[in-house]
Amino acid sequence: MKGLFISIEGPDGSGKSTQIENIRNFFADKNIEIVFTREPGGTPIGERIREIILDNSFKEMDYMTEAMLYAASRAQHVAQIIRPALEAGKVVVCDRFVDSSIAYQGYGRHLGEAVEVINSYAVKECMPDVTFLLKVDPNVGKTRIKANRETEDRLEHEKMAFHREVFEGYLELEKQYPGRIVGIDASMGIEEIRDEIYRKLEEIIK
Ligand code: TYD
């Protein structure tokens, strides 16, 4: 495919939103048009699925149901937005992608390899070229969320043990895909993190 596919990952409260703004600014300053999108969501169907997944009142949601809903949202997202954009040679920047499912559902929910299998049907080899992984200790992440927001969604509301496992999952992924995943210590200052991301982006677009 001709385009460039970038995803951004990290545990809840890793400062992902701030760095996404920086990535958008990076491309805007260079007059490079990007397709910015997010998961779960990114399409009208995906946004409806997102409402179901994050709804705090669905306490009964089975973990496999959850994993399949994320994958369903992703299948639509790849088919409708990501693949066509990449085929047209565009830069796609996606807030979370399949690594989130592997970390949250595979590790956090202990669904293991089933998550990879389900998602292989959803993405059909449409994988990011580069993934920025913001690494922050789950305790720090949780404190940041509490400080910034009054309510937590269904996933954020999970116990600390869950968030620890999600984080472990991310660290495993980083080891498994060193060529794709760029791990960044997100306990650094906002500007330092931004500079590290910008350095890598400069390298990529060269
Ligand atoms: P969102 O509000 O987008 O959170 P954030 O700002 O942290 O990205 O909510 C997405 C939540 O869904 C977040 O807790 C991570 C979780 N998630 C999964 O568990 N699996 C997935 O495949 C994806 C994409 C997200």
Boltz pocket constraint, residues with backbone or C-beta under 6 A from the ligand:
constraints:
  - pocket:
      binder: B
      contacts: [[A, 10], [A, 11], [A, 12], [A, 13], [A, 16], [A, 39], [A, 40], [A, 54], [A, 70], [A, 95], [A, 96], [A, 97], [A, 98], [A, 100], [A, 101], [A, 102], [A, 104], [A, 105], [A, 153], [A, 155], [A, 156]]
      max_distance: 6.0
